[in-house]
Amino acid sequence: MPPKRWAAKGAANKVVPDQERKKYNDYYYFYRRGEPERRRNKVKLASQPVNLRLHHGVVPDEIFPWRTNEGLQRYDEYYAYLAEQKDQMQIDQKDSWDSKDNESEESESEDSDDEEEKEKAETEKWETARGLTKDMYEKGAGLHFCKILGAGGMGIICVFVSYNETQTPTFWTVKRDIGGYDEVAREKETTLTLLRAPHIVQVFHPDKEKPQDTDDDEPLARRPKKRARTERSQAEVRKESRATRAGQRVASIARKAGTAARQPPIGPTDQVEQVPKSMVMEYVARGSLYDWLEGLGKLKAGTEPDLRIPNRVLWDMMACFMKMCLAMEYPPLIFFPNLTGPDPLAEDFVWNTDDRDDGNMVPELNPGPHNGYVDKPAGTSLIHFDIDPQNVLIGDFDSESREGKHRVSPTHPLFERMTDTHDGTPMFKLIDFGLARDMSVDDACRRNLKDLWAHRRCGKPGFYLPEQFTREWEAIVESPDAQQARVAGQYSWKSNLWQLALIMHIVITFRWNPTNTIHPLRDADLIYGPPNDLPLKRQRKRSYPTYGAHLLDPQYDHVPIRLRHLVARCLCEIPDDRPSFEEIRAEIQWACDHESAEEKEAARQWSRTHFEKPPPPVIPPWKKVESWAKQKTILRFDQYLEKYPPK
């Protein structure tokens, strides 16, 4: 714990308990040092399992330069205290290695426990998949199980297939909670607000529409609290029973028709909405960016040591990431309800500022003031919190998905259709909004201090935001807004931008984390060099402390300097120093204007080679899937096919 003399003024009136404050401060102290968390001083550092260690670089002699207000001016004293503890921690680590022999006696029992846990998880995974398949048939959803795509501690993702009138298969991704969790419902509600956003994986919704936001000042609707079972009225129970019986009748009719014609039922139907704890999404065949980067890494380590991603592909990827931020900040169906097009999954629009004198990219929804701005409406401040390469999927090329030109309502002249946007590079799509939160100023998440502090642990280690792990939190007494913090808790669309820029850093460097994962504190961490004494208006380029300054090293000279500068600015420590939508778009437009036809064609050929589309999933006999779903014993589907092979 920091000494009492370091505590900021007003500490006696703290709303957040000291124990909770210590929990987060200790965790992020170890996180910034690149070491595992030492839980309540009971577990030695070296005894932590390897998978719990946080692999980050460490930069010594850190001195935090920013002092944002009177409550944040005692960092030197606090860091002196941390330095005193450093030697003791190293001693503890040495002692833990000395006692390593005693720990080996327990390894065998731990291994057996791990095997039991794996077997239990495997059984639970297949039981969940079988239950999901059974619900699909009972509700008459018209979806048939193909395979399990992935599974985690809270849910599984399966591939299902549906057929139209001509028996053409269409693949879908279906997510369901495991056990007693109920996170998919909230994730589905959040993702439905992003319908028609082309760079967001779309959820199947029968009416393909969502009510418009009638009040521009009102934030996104939050999920209502679950009521107790005893509060359900008889009318609700009867309504649910009628819907269930209707679904069963539809399923029965479909099964009879399918059996007679030896064809599977047509789907998906509107009864998909009746399947509990599940979410049906579009199927993205090329998989995640994480898997793709792993494949490129193996090529670089093997047959292609000089493998480099073309500049056009990097710029296109940056453009996709910018549009992801746009979609989360300004959901199309809320801010642009008049968008039209036959296929909302294929719409792709870019911002056009040529018709505006002020150059603002955000259109004016209504004349007059709007949250203090006349021409820039407040966005939703939807923060993803879990953006990483595993949650970015690689979609299709335009030639694979476009079915015609989409038009925009003339009431929104700020959008234009961009031809051949993804002809040379596939579209990238964002998934997994399970941790997403509306963090606007008026939202309950910011007013509830306990929730605000709890959001510091949202996400994955290695991809936490500066707004979460900054040392400013160590001087926060109540709310970071009340103390005018510049980094701590200042969540906005630029938080999403920071995590997406971290992915760009990985793509450029083929390294999973920046070298400097603590605060950028040295002159080397300023992308335009050390600051000078000139006023800002006389400086040609302002200097920013950033986590991406090393991108300017000579080893990355094969990447355009303007792209590296842009990514480094997106990785700035202070959110206000990160670029705006206008600046990002201007850089991307410059790259498009200065690209030769030869470079464009070379990038296109490279993409067609390295973004090769895998074959479609193997479709099992639908009758076997149906009979497997009805079985009472727990059998994996492959085991069921071995035991009862198709005739």
Order of alpha helices (4+ residues) and beta strands (2+ residues): alpha-alpha-alpha-alpha-beta-beta-beta-alpha-alpha-beta-alpha-alpha-alpha-beta-beta-beta-alpha-beta-beta-beta-alpha-alpha-alpha-alpha-alpha-alpha-alpha-alpha-alpha
